[in-house]
């Protein structure tokens, strides 16, 4: 059951990413939505394994992108 819930949750970020691609950079929240969703997707994809240093580094880079976007709103 646990795996089924994670698989179900994993489909949501894909749909949110589609929204972020469709709005592109034309919406002021685009970058926040995109990077937050990519972080969520990574976490769900790696749910049953350990996050590598590279993966954590990428998530931190995305978090920095979110901070910059927040300042620009």
Secondary structure, DSSP 8 states (H G I E B T S, - for coil): -HHHHHHHHHHHHHHHHHHHHHHGGGSTTHHHHHHHHHHHHHHHHTTTS---HHHHHHHHHHHHHHHHHHHH-
